[in-house]
Amino acid sequence: MRLDPSSIINQANAFYESCVLFAAIDAGIFTVLAHLGGADIDAVAGKIGADQKAMRLLLDACVATGLIVKDGDLYRNSAEADAFLVKGKPADLSGAICYNRDVYPAWGRLLELVRSGKPVEVPELHLGEDEARTRTFVMSMHYRAMAIGQAVMPHVDLAGRRTLLDIGGGPAAYSILACRKSEAIKCRVLDLPAVVRIAAELVEKSGLKDRIELIPADYHKADFPAGNDVVNIFGVLHQESPDLIGKILKKAYNSMEQGGVINILDMMTDASRTSPKFSALFAVNMALTTENGWVFSDEDMRGWLADAGFIDIKLVKLPPPMPHWLMTAVKSK
């Protein structure tokens, strides 16, 4: 049998395409092309303030990867780039992708993680220590959550619910979406002070300041406010150890009304810890950037929820391209 090295070579070269995408987003190319329509090198380089030769290389690379279409000397966005990479459009993902750009250098130090077992950068960089990194991280999570929320919120049952606690709620995106889904719900978002300061700006812009309370606190240390009939923990627990996850879930349970529902949204794997592929790779990303970062399995989460006292545990796998799984459970009556 003749073996084909193509898949190995493609993996070795995969970062080329990532860097082309990051540079094109940072340069504002997709937004410029959306405004100009079909444009030549002179027009794009002039609008952005770039070297013409280098701009041609980047634009042609975008054409090769399918982000841009070339017709003679004119360049225009592909349908996908026009929908998902133009700033201000409803489905814009460019802000969310900034997080991938920021963690890219950490991936180049993966061997350090393997040898030391320690993250190559500290999470404090994007959780308050570095103001610019923190803002990029929180805004990226906001844009990402607003996109993911379109798929997950239909599975979040808020009927008859009044008070939602959003643990580690970051930019408050999911609380904003919950308030839009149910006029009866009021939300509490608990997160670090540096994160909450940015969330306050987004809540103000949403017009929901009277329904979303922001609580600046470390969820590891703070007591959770009582009286919640919904608790959401979305995209948080993949940075916690099993022991801490158990403690957080028990604190959530104790803060809830009888019959309340908890929703856990996260990357999860099956019992093999190798599938889905993205979740297995994301586990490495978390280990590179947080002390306890990983990705747990759905079986792990079922066990922790049951140990905390929850019943009626259910799993929903969001449809592609969403890599997230949603697990729900109820506080026994």
C-alpha positions as CSV (number, residue, x, y, z in Angstrom):
1,M,0.0,0.0,0.0
2,R,1.3,3.4,-1.0
3,L,1.0,5.9,1.9
4,D,0.1,9.5,1.2
5,P,1.7,12.2,3.3
6,S,-0.7,14.9,2.2
7,S,-2.6,15.1,5.5
8,I,0.6,15.6,7.4
9,I,1.9,18.3,5.1
10,N,-1.5,20.0,5.3
11,Q,-1.3,20.1,9.0
12,A,2.2,21.5,8.9
13,N,1.1,24.3,6.7
14,A,-2.3,25.0,8.3
15,F,-1.0,28.1,10.2
16,Y,-0.3,29.9,6.9
17,E,-4.0,30.2,6.3
18,S,-4.7,31.3,9.9
19,C,-2.2,34.1,9.6
20,V,-3.6,35.3,6.3
21,L,-7.0,35.4,7.9
22,F,-5.8,37.3,11.0
23,A,-3.8,39.8,8.9
24,A,-6.7,40.5,6.5
25,I,-9.1,41.1,9.5
26,D,-6.7,43.3,11.3
27,A,-6.1,45.3,8.1
28,G,-9.8,45.7,7.6
29,I,-9.7,44.3,4.1
30,F,-13.1,42.6,4.1
31,T,-14.8,45.8,5.4
32,V,-13.0,47.9,2.8
33,L,-14.0,45.6,0.0
34,A,-17.6,45.5,1.2
35,H,-17.7,49.3,0.9
36,L,-15.8,49.6,-2.4
37,G,-17.3,46.5,-4.1
38,G,-14.9,45.3,-6.7
39,A,-11.6,47.1,-6.2
40,D,-8.0,46.8,-7.6
41,I,-4.8,46.8,-5.6
42,D,-4.3,50.6,-5.8
43,A,-7.8,51.2,-4.3
44,V,-7.4,48.7,-1.5
45,A,-3.8,49.6,-0.6
46,G,-4.7,53.3,-0.7
47,K,-7.7,52.9,1.5
48,I,-5.8,50.9,4.1
49,G,-2.5,52.7,3.8
50,A,-0.4,49.7,2.8
51,D,2.5,48.7,0.6
52,Q,1.1,47.7,-2.9
53,K,3.4,44.7,-3.4
54,A,2.7,43.3,0.0
55,M,-1.0,44.0,-0.3
56,R,-1.1,42.1,-3.6
57,L,0.5,39.1,-1.9
58,L,-2.0,39.1,0.9
59,L,-5.0,39.6,-1.4
60,D,-3.9,36.8,-3.7
61,A,-3.4,34.6,-0.7
62,C,-7.0,35.4,0.4
63,V,-8.2,34.4,-3.1
64,A,-6.3,31.2,-2.9
65,T,-7.9,30.3,0.4
66,G,-11.4,31.2,-0.8
67,L,-11.9,34.4,1.3
68,I,-11.8,36.7,-1.7
69,V,-12.8,36.4,-5.3
70,K,-10.6,37.8,-8.1
71,D,-12.0,38.9,-11.5
72,G,-9.2,40.3,-13.7
73,D,-7.6,43.0,-11.6
74,L,-10.6,43.4,-9.3
75,Y,-11.0,41.8,-5.9
76,R,-14.2,41.3,-4.0
77,N,-15.4,39.4,-0.9
78,S,-16.5,35.8,-1.2
79,A,-20.1,35.3,-0.1
80,E,-18.9,33.8,3.2
81,A,-16.5,36.7,3.9
82,D,-19.1,39.2,3.1
83,A,-21.5,37.6,5.6
84,F,-19.1,36.8,8.4
85,L,-16.1,39.1,8.2
86,V,-17.5,42.6,7.5
87,K,-17.6,44.7,10.6
88,G,-21.1,45.9,11.6
89,K,-23.0,43.1,9.8
90,P,-25.3,40.9,12.0
91,A,-23.3,37.7,11.6
92,D,-19.8,39.3,11.9
93,L,-17.3,36.9,13.4
94,S,-14.2,39.1,13.0
95,G,-14.3,40.3,16.6
96,A,-14.6,36.7,17.9
97,I,-11.7,35.6,15.7
98,C,-9.4,38.2,17.5
99,Y,-9.2,35.7,20.4
100,N,-7.7,33.1,18.1
101,R,-5.2,35.7,16.9
102,D,-4.2,36.6,20.5
103,V,-3.6,33.0,21.6
104,Y,-1.7,32.1,18.4
105,P,1.8,32.8,19.9
106,A,1.0,30.5,22.8
107,W,0.5,27.6,20.4
108,G,4.1,28.0,19.2
109,R,5.2,27.1,22.7
110,L,3.3,23.9,23.0
111,L,6.4,21.8,23.7
112,E,7.0,24.0,26.8
113,L,3.6,23.0,28.1
114,V,4.3,19.3,27.4
115,R,7.6,19.4,29.3
116,S,6.6,21.6,32.2
117,G,2.9,20.8,32.6
118,K,2.4,24.5,33.2
119,P,0.6,27.1,30.9
120,V,2.9,29.2,28.8
121,E,0.9,32.4,29.7
122,V,-1.1,33.3,32.7
123,P,-4.9,33.9,32.4
124,E,-4.5,37.2,34.3
125,L,-3.2,38.7,31.0
126,H,-6.7,38.6,29.6
127,L,-8.6,38.9,32.9
128,G,-7.5,42.3,34.1
129,E,-3.7,42.5,34.2
130,D,-3.3,43.7,30.6
131,E,-6.0,46.2,29.8
132,A,-5.8,45.8,26.0
133,R,-5.7,42.0,26.1
134,T,-8.6,42.0,28.6
135,R,-10.7,44.2,26.3
136,T,-9.9,42.1,23.2
137,F,-10.8,38.9,25.1
138,V,-14.1,40.2,26.6
139,M,-15.2,41.7,23.3
140,S,-14.2,38.6,21.4
141,M,-16.3,36.5,23.9
142,H,-19.2,38.9,23.4
143,Y,-19.2,38.6,19.6
144,R,-18.7,34.8,19.8
145,A,-21.5,34.5,22.4
146,M,-23.9,36.6,20.4
147,A,-23.3,34.3,17.4
148,I,-23.5,31.0,19.4
149,G,-26.5,32.3,21.2
150,Q,-28.6,32.1,18.1
151,A,-28.2,28.3,18.2
152,V,-28.3,27.7,21.9
153,M,-31.1,30.0,23.2
154,P,-33.9,28.0,21.5
155,H,-32.8,25.1,23.8
156,V,-32.9,27.2,27.0
157,D,-36.3,27.0,28.5
158,L,-37.2,30.3,30.3
159,A,-41.0,29.7,30.5
160,G,-42.2,30.8,34.0
161,R,-38.7,31.7,35.1
162,R,-38.0,35.0,36.9
163,T,-34.4,35.2,38.1
164,L,-31.3,33.9,36.2
165,L,-27.8,33.8,37.6
166,D,-25.1,33.9,34.9
167,I,-21.9,32.6,36.6
168,G,-18.7,33.8,34.9
169,G,-21.1,35.6,32.5
170,G,-18.3,37.7,31.0
171,P,-19.7,40.4,28.6
172,A,-23.3,39.5,29.6
173,A,-24.1,38.4,26.1
174,Y,-26.1,35.4,27.1
175,S,-28.0,37.4,29.7
176,I,-28.8,40.0,27.0
177,L,-30.2,37.2,24.8
178,A,-32.1,35.7,27.7
179,C,-33.8,39.1,28.4
180,R,-34.7,39.4,24.7
181,K,-36.2,36.0,24.8
182,S,-38.3,36.4,27.9
183,E,-39.7,39.8,29.0
184,A,-40.2,38.3,32.5
185,I,-36.6,37.3,33.3
186,K,-34.1,39.4,35.2
187,C,-30.5,38.4,35.2
188,R,-27.5,38.6,37.5
189,V,-24.0,38.4,35.9
190,L,-21.2,37.5,38.2
191,D,-17.6,37.9,37.0
192,L,-14.3,39.6,37.7
193,P,-14.3,43.4,38.2
194,A,-12.2,44.1,35.1
195,V,-14.5,42.0,33.0
196,V,-17.7,43.5,34.5
197,R,-16.5,47.0,33.7
198,I,-16.5,46.2,30.0
199,A,-19.8,44.2,30.3
200,A,-21.4,47.4,31.8
201,E,-20.7,49.2,28.5
202,L,-22.4,46.4,26.5
203,V,-25.4,46.2,28.9
204,E,-25.8,50.0,28.6
205,K,-25.9,49.8,24.8
206,S,-28.4,46.9,24.9
207,G,-30.9,49.1,26.7
208,L,-31.4,46.3,29.4
209,K,-29.6,48.0,32.3
210,D,-32.8,47.8,34.4
211,R,-33.0,44.0,34.0
212,I,-29.3,42.9,34.2
213,E,-27.5,43.3,37.5
214,L,-23.7,43.1,37.3
215,I,-21.9,41.6,40.3
216,P,-18.1,42.2,40.3
217,A,-16.7,39.2,42.1
218,D,-14.6,36.1,41.7
219,Y,-17.0,33.1,41.5
220,H,-14.4,30.9,43.2
221,K,-14.6,33.0,46.4
222,A,-17.9,34.8,46.3
223,D,-21.2,33.5,47.7
224,F,-23.8,33.2,45.0
225,P,-26.9,35.3,45.5
226,A,-29.9,33.2,46.4
227,G,-33.4,32.8,44.8
228,N,-32.4,31.8,41.3
229,D,-34.7,29.6,39.3
230,V,-32.2,29.5,36.4
231,V,-28.4,29.2,36.5
232,N,-26.3,29.5,33.4
233,I,-22.6,28.5,33.3
234,F,-21.6,29.0,29.7
235,G,-18.1,28.5,28.4
236,V,-16.6,28.7,31.9
237,L,-15.9,25.3,33.4
238,H,-13.2,24.2,30.8
239,Q,-10.7,26.3,32.9
240,E,-11.5,24.5,36.2
241,S,-10.2,21.3,37.8
242,P,-12.7,18.5,38.6
243,D,-12.7,19.4,42.3
244,L,-13.5,23.1,41.6
245,I,-16.2,22.2,39.1
246,G,-17.9,20.1,41.8
247,K,-17.7,23.0,44.3
248,I,-19.1,25.5,41.8
249,L,-22.0,23.2,40.9
250,K,-22.8,22.7,44.5
251,K,-22.7,26.4,45.2
252,A,-25.0,26.9,42.2
253,Y,-27.4,24.2,43.5
254,N,-27.5,25.9,46.9
255,S,-28.4,29.2,45.3
256,M,-31.3,27.8,43.4
257,E,-35.0,27.5,44.1
258,Q,-36.5,24.0,44.2
259,G,-37.3,23.0,40.6
260,G,-34.8,25.4,39.2
261,V,-32.9,24.5,36.1
262,I,-29.2,24.7,35.4
263,N,-27.7,25.0,31.9
264,I,-24.1,24.1,31.2
265,L,-22.8,25.1,27.8
266,D,-19.3,24.1,26.9
267,M,-16.9,22.2,24.7
268,M,-17.2,18.5,25.7
269,T,-15.8,15.3,24.4
270,D,-17.2,11.8,24.4
271,A,-15.7,9.2,26.8
272,S,-12.7,8.7,24.6
273,R,-11.6,12.3,25.0
274,T,-10.6,12.4,21.3
275,S,-13.9,13.3,19.7
276,P,-15.2,15.8,18.5
277,K,-11.9,16.8,17.0
278,F,-12.3,20.5,17.8
279,S,-13.0,19.8,21.5
280,A,-9.8,17.7,21.7
281,L,-7.8,20.5,20.2
282,F,-9.5,23.2,22.3
283,A,-8.3,21.2,25.4
284,V,-4.8,22.0,24.4
285,N,-5.6,25.6,23.9
286,M,-7.0,25.9,27.4
287,A,-4.0,24.1,28.9
288,L,-1.7,26.6,27.2
289,T,-3.4,29.6,28.7
290,T,-4.9,28.5,32.1
291,E,-3.6,26.5,35.0
292,N,-6.4,24.0,35.0
293,G,-7.5,24.2,31.4
294,W,-8.8,21.2,29.6
295,V,-12.1,19.8,28.1
296,F,-14.2,17.4,30.1
297,S,-16.4,14.6,28.7
298,D,-20.2,14.6,28.8
299,E,-19.9,11.6,31.2
300,D,-17.8,13.7,33.5
301,M,-20.4,16.4,33.6
302,R,-23.3,14.0,34.2
303,G,-21.4,12.7,37.3
304,W,-20.6,16.1,38.7
305,L,-24.2,17.3,38.3
306,A,-25.6,14.1,39.9
307,D,-23.1,14.5,42.8
308,A,-24.3,18.1,43.4
309,G,-27.9,16.8,43.7
310,F,-29.3,17.6,40.3
311,I,-31.7,15.3,38.5
312,D,-33.3,14.9,35.0
313,I,-29.9,15.5,33.3
314,K,-30.2,15.9,29.5
315,L,-27.7,16.6,26.7
316,V,-28.2,18.6,23.5
317,K,-25.5,18.7,20.9
318,L,-25.7,22.0,19.0
319,P,-25.8,21.6,15.2
320,P,-22.6,22.2,13.1
321,P,-20.6,24.4,12.9
322,M,-21.2,25.0,16.6
323,P,-18.8,22.8,18.6
324,H,-20.7,23.2,21.8
325,W,-22.8,20.8,23.8
326,L,-25.6,21.9,26.2
327,M,-26.4,20.0,29.3
328,T,-29.4,20.8,31.5
329,A,-30.5,19.5,34.9
330,V,-33.1,20.3,37.5
331,K,-32.8,20.9,41.3
332,S,-35.0,18.2,42.8
333,K,-38.3,19.4,44.2
